[in-house]
Amino acid sequence: MVRVPLTPEERLRGERFGALLRQARGERSMVEVAAAAGLSAETLRKIETGRAPTPAFFTVAALAAALGLSLDELAAACAEGQFVQGRAGEFRQAG
């Protein structure tokens, strides 16, 4: 099976998702959050750094549950142009 290369927009969305996860993780360690989500720390690291920009739905759902986020919040924060990352790393509504 040949995988179609990701578009620049898909890569950017993955980077936004990773940044949101890092911000939501706060002071919790990567190992702690990964274990709570049933993932390896390496998988979480790849998602947070954008090296795995399109994680599976159940991976996203497990991370959302481990971080106390709703899937709606994650989708809104990662949608193009909907939220922007502030200087302190927090996400806020664009506009």
PyMOL Python script that loads the backbone (N, CA, C, O; Angstrom):
from pymol import cmd

cmd.read_pdbstr("""\
ATOM      1  N   MET A   1       0.842  -1.178   0.000  1.00  0.00           N
ATOM      2  CA  MET A   1       0.000   0.000   0.000  1.00  0.00           C
ATOM      3  C   MET A   1       0.889   1.244   0.000  1.00  0.00           C
ATOM      4  O   MET A   1       1.812   1.361   0.806  1.00  0.00           O
ATOM      5  N   VAL A   2       0.604   2.148  -0.895  1.00  0.00           N
ATOM      6  CA  VAL A   2       1.359   3.384  -0.998  1.00  0.00           C
ATOM      7  C   VAL A   2       0.563   4.478  -0.296  1.00  0.00           C
ATOM      8  O   VAL A   2      -0.624   4.665  -0.562  1.00  0.00           O
ATOM      9  N   ARG A   3       1.221   5.187   0.588  1.00  0.00           N
ATOM     10  CA  ARG A   3       0.564   6.269   1.306  1.00  0.00           C
ATOM     11  C   ARG A   3       0.779   7.581   0.553  1.00  0.00           C
ATOM     12  O   ARG A   3       1.896   7.914   0.158  1.00  0.00           O
ATOM     13  N   VAL A   4      -0.309   8.310   0.366  1.00  0.00           N
ATOM     14  CA  VAL A   4      -0.250   9.595  -0.313  1.00  0.00           C
ATOM     15  C   VAL A   4       0.454  10.592   0.612  1.00  0.00           C
ATOM     16  O   VAL A   4       0.144  10.649   1.802  1.00  0.00           O
ATOM     17  N   PRO A   5       1.394  11.373   0.082  1.00  0.00           N
ATOM     18  CA  PRO A   5       2.081  12.357   0.925  1.00  0.00           C
ATOM     19  C   PRO A   5       1.093  13.368   1.508  1.00  0.00           C
ATOM     20  O   PRO A   5       0.088  13.710   0.884  1.00  0.00           O
ATOM     21  N   LEU A   6       1.399  13.833   2.706  1.00  0.00           N
ATOM     22  CA  LEU A   6       0.557  14.823   3.358  1.00  0.00           C
ATOM     23  C   LEU A   6       0.722  16.183   2.703  1.00  0.00           C
ATOM     24  O   LEU A   6       1.801  16.530   2.224  1.00  0.00           O
ATOM     25  N   THR A   7      -0.350  16.937   2.690  1.00  0.00           N
ATOM     26  CA  THR A   7      -0.292  18.299   2.172  1.00  0.00           C
ATOM     27  C   THR A   7       0.336  19.194   3.241  1.00  0.00           C
ATOM     28  O   THR A   7       0.384  18.815   4.411  1.00  0.00           O
ATOM     29  N   PRO A   8       0.812  20.364   2.856  1.00  0.00           N
ATOM     30  CA  PRO A   8       1.337  21.305   3.859  1.00  0.00           C
ATOM     31  C   PRO A   8       0.295  21.652   4.926  1.00  0.00           C
ATOM     32  O   PRO A   8       0.643  21.826   6.094  1.00  0.00           O
ATOM     33  N   GLU A   9      -0.974  21.751   4.535  1.00  0.00           N
ATOM     34  CA  GLU A   9      -2.035  22.057   5.490  1.00  0.00           C
ATOM     35  C   GLU A   9      -2.200  20.928   6.505  1.00  0.00           C
ATOM     36  O   GLU A   9      -2.413  21.185   7.690  1.00  0.00           O
ATOM     37  N   GLU A  10      -2.104  19.682   6.047  1.00  0.00           N
ATOM     38  CA  GLU A  10      -2.222  18.538   6.957  1.00  0.00           C
ATOM     39  C   GLU A  10      -1.048  18.511   7.927  1.00  0.00           C
ATOM     40  O   GLU A  10      -1.221  18.204   9.106  1.00  0.00           O
ATOM     41  N   ARG A  11       0.127  18.827   7.441  1.00  0.00           N
ATOM     42  CA  ARG A  11       1.298  18.887   8.322  1.00  0.00           C
ATOM     43  C   ARG A  11       1.146  19.988   9.363  1.00  0.00           C
ATOM     44  O   ARG A  11       1.458  19.786  10.536  1.00  0.00           O
ATOM     45  N   LEU A  12       0.665  21.153   8.934  1.00  0.00           N
ATOM     46  CA  LEU A  12       0.451  22.260   9.858  1.00  0.00           C
ATOM     47  C   LEU A  12      -0.599  21.920  10.906  1.00  0.00           C
ATOM     48  O   LEU A  12      -0.436  22.255  12.079  1.00  0.00           O
ATOM     49  N   ARG A  13      -1.669  21.259  10.493  1.00  0.00           N
ATOM     50  CA  ARG A  13      -2.697  20.829  11.442  1.00  0.00           C
ATOM     51  C   ARG A  13      -2.105  19.856  12.469  1.00  0.00           C
ATOM     52  O   ARG A  13      -2.444  19.919  13.650  1.00  0.00           O
ATOM     53  N   GLY A  14      -1.235  18.968  12.025  1.00  0.00           N
ATOM     54  CA  GLY A  14      -0.568  18.048  12.943  1.00  0.00           C
ATOM     55  C   GLY A  14       0.331  18.765  13.929  1.00  0.00           C
ATOM     56  O   GLY A  14       0.407  18.388  15.099  1.00  0.00           O
ATOM     57  N   GLU A  15       1.017  19.806  13.455  1.00  0.00           N
ATOM     58  CA  GLU A  15       1.867  20.599  14.349  1.00  0.00           C
ATOM     59  C   GLU A  15       1.022  21.341  15.384  1.00  0.00           C
ATOM     60  O   GLU A  15       1.397  21.422  16.553  1.00  0.00           O
ATOM     61  N   ARG A  16      -0.126  21.887  14.948  1.00  0.00           N
ATOM     62  CA  ARG A  16      -1.024  22.558  15.898  1.00  0.00           C
ATOM     63  C   ARG A  16      -1.557  21.578  16.930  1.00  0.00           C
ATOM     64  O   ARG A  16      -1.654  21.902  18.114  1.00  0.00           O
ATOM     65  N   PHE A  17      -1.903  20.380  16.477  1.00  0.00           N
ATOM     66  CA  PHE A  17      -2.397  19.350  17.392  1.00  0.00           C
ATOM     67  C   PHE A  17      -1.324  18.991  18.413  1.00  0.00           C
ATOM     68  O   PHE A  17      -1.615  18.886  19.605  1.00  0.00           O
ATOM     69  N   GLY A  18      -0.093  18.802  17.963  1.00  0.00           N
ATOM     70  CA  GLY A  18       1.002  18.483  18.872  1.00  0.00           C
ATOM     71  C   GLY A  18       1.247  19.583  19.887  1.00  0.00           C
ATOM     72  O   GLY A  18       1.472  19.310  21.066  1.00  0.00           O
ATOM     73  N   ALA A  19       1.204  20.835  19.427  1.00  0.00           N
ATOM     74  CA  ALA A  19       1.397  21.967  20.340  1.00  0.00           C
ATOM     75  C   ALA A  19       0.280  22.037  21.368  1.00  0.00           C
ATOM     76  O   ALA A  19       0.522  22.346  22.535  1.00  0.00           O
ATOM     77  N   LEU A  20      -0.942  21.751  20.936  1.00  0.00           N
ATOM     78  CA  LEU A  20      -2.065  21.751  21.874  1.00  0.00           C
ATOM     79  C   LEU A  20      -1.887  20.664  22.927  1.00  0.00           C
ATOM     80  O   LEU A  20      -2.155  20.892  24.107  1.00  0.00           O
ATOM     81  N   LEU A  21      -1.441  19.492  22.511  1.00  0.00           N
ATOM     82  CA  LEU A  21      -1.214  18.415  23.468  1.00  0.00           C
ATOM     83  C   LEU A  21      -0.129  18.785  24.471  1.00  0.00           C
ATOM     84  O   LEU A  21      -0.280  18.534  25.667  1.00  0.00           O
ATOM     85  N   ARG A  22       0.965  19.381  23.996  1.00  0.00           N
ATOM     86  CA  ARG A  22       2.032  19.798  24.912  1.00  0.00           C
ATOM     87  C   ARG A  22       1.509  20.806  25.924  1.00  0.00           C
ATOM     88  O   ARG A  22       1.823  20.722  27.111  1.00  0.00           O
ATOM     89  N   GLN A  23       0.713  21.755  25.454  1.00  0.00           N
ATOM     90  CA  GLN A  23       0.171  22.767  26.354  1.00  0.00           C
ATOM     91  C   GLN A  23      -0.784  22.140  27.358  1.00  0.00           C
ATOM     92  O   GLN A  23      -0.738  22.470  28.543  1.00  0.00           O
ATOM     93  N   ALA A  24      -1.647  21.243  26.901  1.00  0.00           N
ATOM     94  CA  ALA A  24      -2.620  20.593  27.786  1.00  0.00           C
ATOM     95  C   ALA A  24      -1.931  19.675  28.791  1.00  0.00           C
ATOM     96  O   ALA A  24      -2.423  19.493  29.904  1.00  0.00           O
ATOM     97  N   ARG A  25      -0.807  19.101  28.407  1.00  0.00           N
ATOM     98  CA  ARG A  25      -0.067  18.213  29.314  1.00  0.00           C
ATOM     99  C   ARG A  25       0.508  18.986  30.487  1.00  0.00           C
ATOM    100  O   ARG A  25       0.651  18.434  31.578  1.00  0.00           O
ATOM    101  N   GLY A  26       0.838  20.252  30.283  1.00  0.00           N
ATOM    102  CA  GLY A  26       1.343  21.100  31.358  1.00  0.00           C
ATOM    103  C   GLY A  26       2.573  20.513  32.024  1.00  0.00           C
ATOM    104  O   GLY A  26       3.559  20.195  31.360  1.00  0.00           O
ATOM    105  N   GLU A  27       2.511  20.371  33.331  1.00  0.00           N
ATOM    106  CA  GLU A  27       3.644  19.869  34.107  1.00  0.00           C
ATOM    107  C   GLU A  27       3.702  18.345  34.154  1.00  0.00           C
ATOM    108  O   GLU A  27       4.675  17.779  34.653  1.00  0.00           O
ATOM    109  N   ARG A  28       2.679  17.679  33.642  1.00  0.00           N
ATOM    110  CA  ARG A  28       2.682  16.211  33.646  1.00  0.00           C
ATOM    111  C   ARG A  28       3.756  15.709  32.693  1.00  0.00           C
ATOM    112  O   ARG A  28       3.999  16.308  31.645  1.00  0.00           O
ATOM    113  N   SER A  29       4.388  14.623  33.057  1.00  0.00           N
ATOM    114  CA  SER A  29       5.435  14.084  32.192  1.00  0.00           C
ATOM    115  C   SER A  29       4.830  13.396  30.978  1.00  0.00           C
ATOM    116  O   SER A  29       3.676  12.965  30.998  1.00  0.00           O
ATOM    117  N   MET A  30       5.624  13.301  29.929  1.00  0.00           N
ATOM    118  CA  MET A  30       5.196  12.616  28.724  1.00  0.00           C
ATOM    119  C   MET A  30       4.893  11.147  29.033  1.00  0.00           C
ATOM    120  O   MET A  30       3.932  10.583  28.509  1.00  0.00           O
ATOM    121  N   VAL A  31       5.708  10.540  29.875  1.00  0.00           N
ATOM    122  CA  VAL A  31       5.513   9.138  30.248  1.00  0.00           C
ATOM    123  C   VAL A  31       4.183   8.957  30.974  1.00  0.00           C
ATOM    124  O   VAL A  31       3.454   8.001  30.709  1.00  0.00           O
ATOM    125  N   GLU A  32       3.866   9.876  31.892  1.00  0.00           N
ATOM    126  CA  GLU A  32       2.622   9.790  32.661  1.00  0.00           C
ATOM    127  C   GLU A  32       1.398   9.883  31.746  1.00  0.00           C
ATOM    128  O   GLU A  32       0.473   9.079  31.861  1.00  0.00           O
ATOM    129  N   VAL A  33       1.395  10.854  30.849  1.00  0.00           N
ATOM    130  CA  VAL A  33       0.251  11.043  29.950  1.00  0.00           C
ATOM    131  C   VAL A  33       0.146   9.886  28.969  1.00  0.00           C
ATOM    132  O   VAL A  33      -0.951   9.395  28.703  1.00  0.00           O
ATOM    133  N   ALA A  34       1.265   9.454  28.436  1.00  0.00           N
ATOM    134  CA  ALA A  34       1.252   8.335  27.497  1.00  0.00           C
ATOM    135  C   ALA A  34       0.697   7.081  28.164  1.00  0.00           C
ATOM    136  O   ALA A  34      -0.115   6.372  27.569  1.00  0.00           O
ATOM    137  N   ALA A  35       1.123   6.802  29.382  1.00  0.00           N
ATOM    138  CA  ALA A  35       0.631   5.627  30.101  1.00  0.00           C
ATOM    139  C   ALA A  35      -0.865   5.736  30.357  1.00  0.00           C
ATOM    140  O   ALA A  35      -1.593   4.753  30.216  1.00  0.00           O
ATOM    141  N   ALA A  36      -1.325   6.916  30.730  1.00  0.00           N
ATOM    142  CA  ALA A  36      -2.753   7.119  30.990  1.00  0.00           C
ATOM    143  C   ALA A  36      -3.581   6.913  29.722  1.00  0.00           C
ATOM    144  O   ALA A  36      -4.737   6.495  29.788  1.00  0.00           O
ATOM    145  N   ALA A  37      -2.987   7.208  28.576  1.00  0.00           N
ATOM    146  CA  ALA A  37      -3.682   7.050  27.298  1.00  0.00           C
ATOM    147  C   ALA A  37      -3.459   5.668  26.682  1.00  0.00           C
ATOM    148  O   ALA A  37      -4.068   5.344  25.662  1.00  0.00           O
ATOM    149  N   GLY A  38      -2.606   4.860  27.280  1.00  0.00           N
ATOM    150  CA  GLY A  38      -2.323   3.538  26.737  1.00  0.00           C
ATOM    151  C   GLY A  38      -1.401   3.559  25.538  1.00  0.00           C
ATOM    152  O   GLY A  38      -1.473   2.689  24.671  1.00  0.00           O
ATOM    153  N   LEU A  39      -0.521   4.571  25.491  1.00  0.00           N
ATOM    154  CA  LEU A  39       0.429   4.719  24.391  1.00  0.00           C
ATOM    155  C   LEU A  39       1.850   4.635  24.913  1.00  0.00           C
ATOM    156  O   LEU A  39       2.083   4.718  26.119  1.00  0.00           O
ATOM    157  N   SER A  40       2.787   4.472  24.016  1.00  0.00           N
ATOM    158  CA  SER A  40       4.185   4.574  24.413  1.00  0.00           C
ATOM    159  C   SER A  40       4.564   6.053  24.462  1.00  0.00           C
ATOM    160  O   SER A  40       3.970   6.878  23.768  1.00  0.00           O
ATOM    161  N   ALA A  41       5.542   6.372  25.274  1.00  0.00           N
ATOM    162  CA  ALA A  41       6.034   7.750  25.338  1.00  0.00           C
ATOM    163  C   ALA A  41       6.597   8.170  23.982  1.00  0.00           C
ATOM    164  O   ALA A  41       6.497   9.340  23.611  1.00  0.00           O
ATOM    165  N   GLU A  42       7.182   7.243  23.243  1.00  0.00           N
ATOM    166  CA  GLU A  42       7.734   7.539  21.917  1.00  0.00           C
ATOM    167  C   GLU A  42       6.623   7.957  20.950  1.00  0.00           C
ATOM    168  O   GLU A  42       6.800   8.889  20.167  1.00  0.00           O
ATOM    169  N   THR A  43       5.484   7.271  21.004  1.00  0.00           N
ATOM    170  CA  THR A  43       4.357   7.643  20.145  1.00  0.00           C
ATOM    171  C   THR A  43       3.871   9.042  20.487  1.00  0.00           C
ATOM    172  O   THR A  43       3.633   9.852  19.591  1.00  0.00           O
ATOM    173  N   LEU A  44       3.723   9.335  21.772  1.00  0.00           N
ATOM    174  CA  LEU A  44       3.286  10.669  22.185  1.00  0.00           C
ATOM    175  C   LEU A  44       4.306  11.721  21.750  1.00  0.00           C
ATOM    176  O   LEU A  44       3.928  12.801  21.296  1.00  0.00           O
ATOM    177  N   ARG A  45       5.576  11.414  21.886  1.00  0.00           N
ATOM    178  CA  ARG A  45       6.617  12.364  21.462  1.00  0.00           C
ATOM    179  C   ARG A  45       6.496  12.662  19.971  1.00  0.00           C
ATOM    180  O   ARG A  45       6.597  13.817  19.559  1.00  0.00           O
ATOM    181  N   LYS A  46       6.282  11.635  19.166  1.00  0.00           N
ATOM    182  CA  LYS A  46       6.145  11.830  17.720  1.00  0.00           C
ATOM    183  C   LYS A  46       4.921  12.679  17.389  1.00  0.00           C
ATOM    184  O   LYS A  46       4.975  13.518  16.490  1.00  0.00           O
ATOM    185  N   ILE A  47       3.823  12.470  18.103  1.00  0.00           N
ATOM    186  CA  ILE A  47       2.618  13.265  17.861  1.00  0.00           C
ATOM    187  C   ILE A  47       2.857  14.709  18.280  1.00  0.00           C
ATOM    188  O   ILE A  47       2.518  15.633  17.540  1.00  0.00           O
ATOM    189  N   GLU A  48       3.439  14.913  19.464  1.00  0.00           N
ATOM    190  CA  GLU A  48       3.674  16.266  19.972  1.00  0.00           C
ATOM    191  C   GLU A  48       4.638  17.060  19.099  1.00  0.00           C
ATOM    192  O   GLU A  48       4.513  18.280  18.995  1.00  0.00           O
ATOM    193  N   THR A  49       5.587  16.392  18.477  1.00  0.00           N
ATOM    194  CA  THR A  49       6.572  17.096  17.648  1.00  0.00           C
ATOM    195  C   THR A  49       6.147  17.201  16.186  1.00  0.00           C
ATOM    196  O   THR A  49       6.860  17.794  15.376  1.00  0.00           O
ATOM    197  N   GLY A  50       5.002  16.635  15.843  1.00  0.00           N
ATOM    198  CA  GLY A  50       4.517  16.704  14.471  1.00  0.00           C
ATOM    199  C   GLY A  50       5.083  15.648  13.557  1.00  0.00           C
ATOM    200  O   GLY A  50       4.792  15.655  12.361  1.00  0.00           O
ATOM    201  N   ARG A  51       5.888  14.735  14.082  1.00  0.00           N
ATOM    202  CA  ARG A  51       6.447  13.666  13.251  1.00  0.00           C
ATOM    203  C   ARG A  51       5.404  12.615  12.910  1.00  0.00           C
ATOM    204  O   ARG A  51       5.574  11.853  11.958  1.00  0.00           O
ATOM    205  N   ALA A  52       4.322  12.571  13.686  1.00  0.00           N
ATOM    206  CA  ALA A  52       3.176  11.702  13.400  1.00  0.00           C
ATOM    207  C   ALA A  52       1.946  12.607  13.354  1.00  0.00           C
ATOM    208  O   ALA A  52       1.159  12.632  14.300  1.00  0.00           O
ATOM    209  N   PRO A  53       1.777  13.356  12.251  1.00  0.00           N
ATOM    210  CA  PRO A  53       0.753  14.398  12.209  1.00  0.00           C
ATOM    211  C   PRO A  53      -0.681  13.907  12.036  1.00  0.00           C
ATOM    212  O   PRO A  53      -1.616  14.697  12.170  1.00  0.00           O
ATOM    213  N   THR A  54      -0.873  12.633  11.743  1.00  0.00           N
ATOM    214  CA  THR A  54      -2.225  12.118  11.543  1.00  0.00           C
ATOM    215  C   THR A  54      -2.456  10.854  12.372  1.00  0.00           C
ATOM    216  O   THR A  54      -2.607   9.767  11.815  1.00  0.00           O
ATOM    217  N   PRO A  55      -2.485  10.993  13.714  1.00  0.00           N
ATOM    218  CA  PRO A  55      -2.703   9.811  14.547  1.00  0.00           C
ATOM    219  C   PRO A  55      -4.104   9.237  14.347  1.00  0.00           C
ATOM    220  O   PRO A  55      -5.020   9.943  13.924  1.00  0.00           O
ATOM    221  N   ALA A  56      -4.257   7.964  14.653  1.00  0.00           N
ATOM    222  CA  ALA A  56      -5.540   7.287  14.519  1.00  0.00           C
ATOM    223  C   ALA A  56      -6.574   7.900  15.467  1.00  0.00           C
ATOM    224  O   ALA A  56      -6.227   8.455  16.509  1.00  0.00           O
ATOM    225  N   PHE A  57      -7.831   7.790  15.091  1.00  0.00           N
ATOM    226  CA  PHE A  57      -8.914   8.364  15.890  1.00  0.00           C
ATOM    227  C   PHE A  57      -8.867   7.880  17.336  1.00  0.00           C
ATOM    228  O   PHE A  57      -8.991   8.684  18.259  1.00  0.00           O
ATOM    229  N   PHE A  58      -8.692   6.591  17.542  1.00  0.00           N
ATOM    230  CA  PHE A  58      -8.704   6.060  18.908  1.00  0.00           C
ATOM    231  C   PHE A  58      -7.502   6.542  19.710  1.00  0.00           C
ATOM    232  O   PHE A  58      -7.581   6.638  20.935  1.00  0.00           O
ATOM    233  N   THR A  59      -6.408   6.841  19.055  1.00  0.00           N
ATOM    234  CA  THR A  59      -5.260   7.444  19.729  1.00  0.00           C
ATOM    235  C   THR A  59      -5.612   8.851  20.189  1.00  0.00           C
ATOM    236  O   THR A  59      -5.317   9.232  21.322  1.00  0.00           O
ATOM    237  N   VAL A  60      -6.243   9.622  19.307  1.00  0.00           N
ATOM    238  CA  VAL A  60      -6.666  10.979  19.652  1.00  0.00           C
ATOM    239  C   VAL A  60      -7.675  10.935  20.802  1.00  0.00           C
ATOM    240  O   VAL A  60      -7.580  11.725  21.741  1.00  0.00           O
ATOM    241  N   ALA A  61      -8.636  10.015  20.729  1.00  0.00           N
ATOM    242  CA  ALA A  61      -9.655   9.906  21.779  1.00  0.00           C
ATOM    243  C   ALA A  61      -9.021   9.533  23.118  1.00  0.00           C
ATOM    244  O   ALA A  61      -9.419  10.066  24.154  1.00  0.00           O
ATOM    245  N   ALA A  62      -8.053   8.639  23.114  1.00  0.00           N
ATOM    246  CA  ALA A  62      -7.383   8.238  24.348  1.00  0.00           C
ATOM    247  C   ALA A  62      -6.589   9.396  24.941  1.00  0.00           C
ATOM    248  O   ALA A  62      -6.590   9.591  26.156  1.00  0.00           O
ATOM    249  N   LEU A  63      -5.914  10.164  24.094  1.00  0.00           N
ATOM    250  CA  LEU A  63      -5.170  11.331  24.579  1.00  0.00           C
ATOM    251  C   LEU A  63      -6.108  12.397  25.132  1.00  0.00           C
ATOM    252  O   LEU A  63      -5.819  13.005  26.162  1.00  0.00           O
ATOM    253  N   ALA A  64      -7.224  12.624  24.454  1.00  0.00           N
ATOM    254  CA  ALA A  64      -8.202  13.599  24.940  1.00  0.00           C
ATOM    255  C   ALA A  64      -8.697  13.199  26.325  1.00  0.00           C
ATOM    256  O   ALA A  64      -8.781  14.043  27.216  1.00  0.00           O
ATOM    257  N   ALA A  65      -9.021  11.935  26.516  1.00  0.00           N
ATOM    258  CA  ALA A  65      -9.501  11.465  27.820  1.00  0.00           C
ATOM    259  C   ALA A  65      -8.419  11.617  28.883  1.00  0.00           C
ATOM    260  O   ALA A  65      -8.705  12.053  29.998  1.00  0.00           O
ATOM    261  N   ALA A  66      -7.186  11.265  28.550  1.00  0.00           N
ATOM    262  CA  ALA A  66      -6.085  11.355  29.516  1.00  0.00           C
ATOM    263  C   ALA A  66      -5.792  12.794  29.920  1.00  0.00           C
ATOM    264  O   ALA A  66      -5.327  13.049  31.030  1.00  0.00           O
ATOM    265  N   LEU A  67      -6.067  13.739  29.013  1.00  0.00           N
ATOM    266  CA  LEU A  67      -5.773  15.150  29.271  1.00  0.00           C
ATOM    267  C   LEU A  67      -7.002  15.944  29.714  1.00  0.00           C
ATOM    268  O   LEU A  67      -6.901  17.140  29.987  1.00  0.00           O
ATOM    269  N   GLY A  68      -8.161  15.286  29.785  1.00  0.00           N
ATOM    270  CA  GLY A  68      -9.372  15.970  30.204  1.00  0.00           C
ATOM    271  C   GLY A  68      -9.911  16.944  29.171  1.00  0.00           C
ATOM    272  O   GLY A  68     -10.523  17.952  29.524  1.00  0.00           O
ATOM    273  N   LEU A  69      -9.684  16.648  27.894  1.00  0.00           N
ATOM    274  CA  LEU A  69     -10.164  17.490  26.803  1.00  0.00           C
ATOM    275  C   LEU A  69     -11.279  16.771  26.062  1.00  0.00           C
ATOM    276  O   LEU A  69     -11.307  15.542  26.007  1.00  0.00           O
ATOM    277  N   SER A  70     -12.197  17.542  25.495  1.00  0.00           N
ATOM    278  CA  SER A  70     -13.219  16.925  24.650  1.00  0.00           C
ATOM    279  C   SER A  70     -12.688  16.847  23.220  1.00  0.00           C
ATOM    280  O   SER A  70     -11.812  17.618  22.828  1.00  0.00           O
ATOM    281  N   LEU A  71     -13.223  15.922  22.461  1.00  0.00           N
ATOM    282  CA  LEU A  71     -12.836  15.832  21.052  1.00  0.00           C
ATOM    283  C   LEU A  71     -13.250  17.089  20.305  1.00  0.00           C
ATOM    284  O   LEU A  71     -12.577  17.497  19.359  1.00  0.00           O
ATOM    285  N   ASP A  72     -14.350  17.706  20.719  1.00  0.00           N
ATOM    286  CA  ASP A  72     -14.765  18.963  20.090  1.00  0.00           C
ATOM    287  C   ASP A  72     -13.725  20.055  20.300  1.00  0.00           C
ATOM    288  O   ASP A  72     -13.422  20.814  19.379  1.00  0.00           O
ATOM    289  N   GLU A  73     -13.174  20.138  21.518  1.00  0.00           N
ATOM    290  CA  GLU A  73     -12.139  21.135  21.810  1.00  0.00           C
ATOM    291  C   GLU A  73     -10.912  20.907  20.933  1.00  0.00           C
ATOM    292  O   GLU A  73     -10.343  21.847  20.378  1.00  0.00           O
ATOM    293  N   LEU A  74     -10.518  19.650  20.821  1.00  0.00           N
ATOM    294  CA  LEU A  74      -9.350  19.341  19.994  1.00  0.00           C
ATOM    295  C   LEU A  74      -9.596  19.693  18.535  1.00  0.00           C
ATOM    296  O   LEU A  74      -8.733  20.278  17.880  1.00  0.00           O
ATOM    297  N   ALA A  75     -10.762  19.340  18.028  1.00  0.00           N
ATOM    298  CA  ALA A  75     -11.068  19.625  16.625  1.00  0.00           C
ATOM    299  C   ALA A  75     -11.091  21.130  16.369  1.00  0.00           C
ATOM    300  O   ALA A  75     -10.555  21.602  15.366  1.00  0.00           O
ATOM    301  N   ALA A  76     -11.710  21.879  17.274  1.00  0.00           N
ATOM    302  CA  ALA A  76     -11.789  23.333  17.093  1.00  0.00           C
ATOM    303  C   ALA A  76     -10.408  23.965  17.148  1.00  0.00           C
ATOM    304  O   ALA A  76     -10.100  24.853  16.353  1.00  0.00           O
ATOM    305  N   ALA A  77      -9.582  23.521  18.067  1.00  0.00           N
ATOM    306  CA  ALA A  77      -8.252  24.105  18.225  1.00  0.00           C
ATOM    307  C   ALA A  77      -7.346  23.789  17.047  1.00  0.00           C
ATOM    308  O   ALA A  77      -6.425  24.550  16.750  1.00  0.00           O
ATOM    309  N   CYS A  78      -7.594  22.689  16.384  1.00  0.00           N
ATOM    310  CA  CYS A  78      -6.730  22.290  15.273  1.00  0.00           C
ATOM    311  C   CYS A  78      -7.254  22.733  13.916  1.00  0.00           C
ATOM    312  O   CYS A  78      -6.545  22.631  12.915  1.00  0.00           O
ATOM    313  N   ALA A  79      -8.482  23.222  13.872  1.00  0.00           N
ATOM    314  CA  ALA A  79      -9.050  23.672  12.600  1.00  0.00           C
ATOM    315  C   ALA A  79      -8.299  24.911  12.118  1.00  0.00           C
ATOM    316  O   ALA A  79      -7.950  25.786  12.911  1.00  0.00           O
ATOM    317  N   GLU A  80      -8.065  24.974  10.857  1.00  0.00           N
ATOM    318  CA  GLU A  80      -7.288  26.085  10.291  1.00  0.00           C
ATOM    319  C   GLU A  80      -7.944  27.424  10.602  1.00  0.00           C
ATOM    320  O   GLU A  80      -9.119  27.644  10.311  1.00  0.00           O
ATOM    321  N   GLY A  81      -7.156  28.311  11.201  1.00  0.00           N
ATOM    322  CA  GLY A  81      -7.588  29.672  11.439  1.00  0.00           C
ATOM    323  C   GLY A  81      -8.542  29.868  12.593  1.00  0.00           C
ATOM    324  O   GLY A  81      -8.920  31.005  12.875  1.00  0.00           O
ATOM    325  N   GLN A  82      -8.947  28.815  13.271  1.00  0.00           N
ATOM    326  CA  GLN A  82      -9.924  28.978  14.336  1.00  0.00           C
ATOM    327  C   GLN A  82      -9.276  29.438  15.631  1.00  0.00           C
ATOM    328  O   GLN A  82      -9.822  30.294  16.326  1.00  0.00           O
ATOM    329  N   PHE A  83      -8.122  28.881  15.961  1.00  0.00           N
ATOM    330  CA  PHE A  83      -7.430  29.241  17.193  1.00  0.00           C
ATOM    331  C   PHE A  83      -5.992  29.571  16.843  1.00  0.00           C
ATOM    332  O   PHE A  83      -5.442  29.051  15.872  1.00  0.00           O
ATOM    333  N   VAL A  84      -5.389  30.438  17.640  1.00  0.00           N
ATOM    334  CA  VAL A  84      -3.982  30.773  17.464  1.00  0.00           C
ATOM    335  C   VAL A  84      -3.260  30.529  18.772  1.00  0.00           C
ATOM    336  O   VAL A  84      -3.851  30.624  19.847  1.00  0.00           O
ATOM    337  N   GLN A  85      -1.991  30.217  18.675  1.00  0.00           N
ATOM    338  CA  GLN A  85      -1.192  29.988  19.860  1.00  0.00           C
ATOM    339  C   GLN A  85      -0.586  31.299  20.319  1.00  0.00           C
ATOM    340  O   GLN A  85       0.068  31.996  19.544  1.00  0.00           O
ATOM    341  N   GLY A  86      -0.804  31.630  21.573  1.00  0.00           N
ATOM    342  CA  GLY A  86      -0.262  32.850  22.147  1.00  0.00           C
ATOM    343  C   GLY A  86       1.193  32.692  22.532  1.00  0.00           C
ATOM    344  O   GLY A  86       1.760  31.605  22.430  1.00  0.00           O
ATOM    345  N   ARG A  87       1.799  33.794  22.977  1.00  0.00           N
ATOM    346  CA  ARG A  87       3.217  33.768  23.339  1.00  0.00           C
ATOM    347  C   ARG A  87       3.503  32.821  24.488  1.00  0.00           C
ATOM    348  O   ARG A  87       4.576  32.219  24.531  1.00  0.00           O
ATOM    349  N   ALA A  88       2.579  32.674  25.416  1.00  0.00           N
ATOM    350  CA  ALA A  88       2.795  31.798  26.567  1.00  0.00           C
ATOM    351  C   ALA A  88       2.455  30.349  26.244  1.00  0.00           C
ATOM    352  O   ALA A  88       2.534  29.490  27.121  1.00  0.00           O
ATOM    353  N   GLY A  89       2.079  30.065  25.002  1.00  0.00           N
ATOM    354  CA  GLY A  89       1.774  28.699  24.610  1.00  0.00           C
ATOM    355  C   GLY A  89       0.307  28.359  24.714  1.00  0.00           C
ATOM    356  O   GLY A  89      -0.093  27.268  24.309  1.00  0.00           O
ATOM    357  N   GLU A  90      -0.519  29.259  25.246  1.00  0.00           N
ATOM    358  CA  GLU A  90      -1.945  28.969  25.374  1.00  0.00           C
ATOM    359  C   GLU A  90      -2.644  29.173  24.027  1.00  0.00           C
ATOM    360  O   GLU A  90      -2.178  29.941  23.185  1.00  0.00           O
ATOM    361  N   PHE A  91      -3.754  28.485  23.838  1.00  0.00           N
ATOM    362  CA  PHE A  91      -4.532  28.654  22.623  1.00  0.00           C
ATOM    363  C   PHE A  91      -5.707  29.553  22.939  1.00  0.00           C
ATOM    364  O   PHE A  91      -6.342  29.423  23.985  1.00  0.00           O
ATOM    365  N   ARG A  92      -5.996  30.483  22.009  1.00  0.00           N
ATOM    366  CA  ARG A  92      -7.129  31.383  22.194  1.00  0.00           C
ATOM    367  C   ARG A  92      -7.830  31.549  20.860  1.00  0.00           C
ATOM    368  O   ARG A  92      -7.252  31.286  19.806  1.00  0.00           O
ATOM    369  N   GLN A  93      -9.076  31.985  20.913  1.00  0.00           N
ATOM    370  CA  GLN A  93      -9.866  32.196  19.718  1.00  0.00           C
ATOM    371  C   GLN A  93      -9.210  33.264  18.851  1.00  0.00           C
ATOM    372  O   GLN A  93      -8.802  34.315  19.345  1.00  0.00           O
ATOM    373  N   ALA A  94      -9.115  32.991  17.587  1.00  0.00           N
ATOM    374  CA  ALA A  94      -8.533  33.962  16.657  1.00  0.00           C
ATOM    375  C   ALA A  94      -9.503  35.129  16.455  1.00  0.00           C
ATOM    376  O   ALA A  94     -10.716  34.980  16.601  1.00  0.00           O
ATOM    377  N   GLY A  95      -8.948  36.277  16.121  1.00  0.00           N
ATOM    378  CA  GLY A  95      -9.817  37.382  15.766  1.00  0.00           C
ATOM    379  C   GLY A  95      -9.729  38.569  16.667  1.00  0.00           C
ATOM    380  O   GLY A  95     -10.426  39.561  16.451  1.00  0.00           O
TER     381      GLY A  95
END
""", "prot")
cmd.dss("prot")
cmd.show_as("cartoon", "prot")
cmd.util.cbc("prot")
cmd.orient("prot")
